[in-house]
């Protein structure tokens, strides 16, 4: 790829813009892991689904701190927003099964920023169900579960507009 094809201005802007605000996301991957202190953890990758920053990646670690009821309330609240309910937990899943169940789940997250090693980074501060219920599809918030102070939204999220075709689409021959 030659330098003339690379849009350095856009790359620089994307790399140096720290997002804040509410964003509709989908979990694109989740992996069972361990925290630096040896506690169970799920590392999740989220993709912003719509708006100015559609396609941008966010990251979140879901920590399992069994000896801390407050931390577990946060964990189960986040999982509930993503649609993992009491019936799911009553099946006593493995950490790997929990991670696998998160992939494809949707939510609206409030993103704030924090300093880490001298650099501003995005941090998910609040989880809200997507339209359609916990873990469902669509965008928008129905309520939330806060994991910290809520950031003041600075990035606008554009809601998609449904476009009706003027003529019916042809039938899918493979359906």
Secondary structure in CASP SS format (residue, H / E / C, confidence):
PFRMAT SS
TARGET T0000
AUTHOR 0000-0000-0000
METHOD secondary structure of the structure
MODEL  1
X C 1.00
X C 1.00
X C 1.00
X C 1.00
X C 1.00
X C 1.00
X C 1.00
X H 1.00
X H 1.00
X H 1.00
X H 1.00
X H 1.00
X H 1.00
X H 1.00
X H 1.00
X H 1.00
X C 1.00
X C 1.00
X C 1.00
X C 1.00
X E 1.00
X E 1.00
X E 1.00
X E 1.00
X E 1.00
X E 1.00
X E 1.00
X E 1.00
X E 1.00
X E 1.00
X E 1.00
X E 1.00
X E 1.00
X E 1.00
X C 1.00
X C 1.00
X C 1.00
X C 1.00
X C 1.00
X E 1.00
X E 1.00
X E 1.00
X E 1.00
X E 1.00
X E 1.00
X E 1.00
X E 1.00
X E 1.00
X C 1.00
X C 1.00
X C 1.00
X C 1.00
X C 1.00
X C 1.00
X C 1.00
X C 1.00
X E 1.00
X E 1.00
X E 1.00
X E 1.00
X E 1.00
X E 1.00
X E 1.00
X C 1.00
X C 1.00
X C 1.00
X C 1.00
X C 1.00
X H 1.00
X H 1.00
X H 1.00
X H 1.00
X H 1.00
X H 1.00
X H 1.00
X H 1.00
X H 1.00
X H 1.00
X H 1.00
X H 1.00
X H 1.00
X C 1.00
X C 1.00
X C 1.00
X C 1.00
X H 1.00
X H 1.00
X H 1.00
X H 1.00
X H 1.00
X C 1.00
X C 1.00
X C 1.00
X C 1.00
X H 1.00
X H 1.00
X H 1.00
X H 1.00
X H 1.00
X H 1.00
X H 1.00
X H 1.00
X C 1.00
X C 1.00
X C 1.00
X E 1.00
X E 1.00
X E 1.00
X E 1.00
X E 1.00
X E 1.00
X E 1.00
X E 1.00
X E 1.00
X E 1.00
X E 1.00
X C 1.00
X C 1.00
X E 1.00
X E 1.00
X E 1.00
X E 1.00
X E 1.00
X E 1.00
X E 1.00
X E 1.00
X E 1.00
X E 1.00
X E 1.00
X C 1.00
X C 1.00
X C 1.00
X C 1.00
X C 1.00
X E 1.00
X C 1.00
X C 1.00
X C 1.00
X C 1.00
X C 1.00
X C 1.00
X C 1.00
X C 1.00
X C 1.00
X E 1.00
X E 1.00
X C 1.00
X C 1.00
X C 1.00
X C 1.00
X C 1.00
X C 1.00
X C 1.00
X C 1.00
X C 1.00
X C 1.00
X C 1.00
X C 1.00
X C 1.00
X C 1.00
X C 1.00
X C 1.00
X C 1.00
X C 1.00
X C 1.00
X C 1.00
X C 1.00
X C 1.00
X C 1.00
X C 1.00
X C 1.00
X C 1.00
X C 1.00
X C 1.00
X C 1.00
END
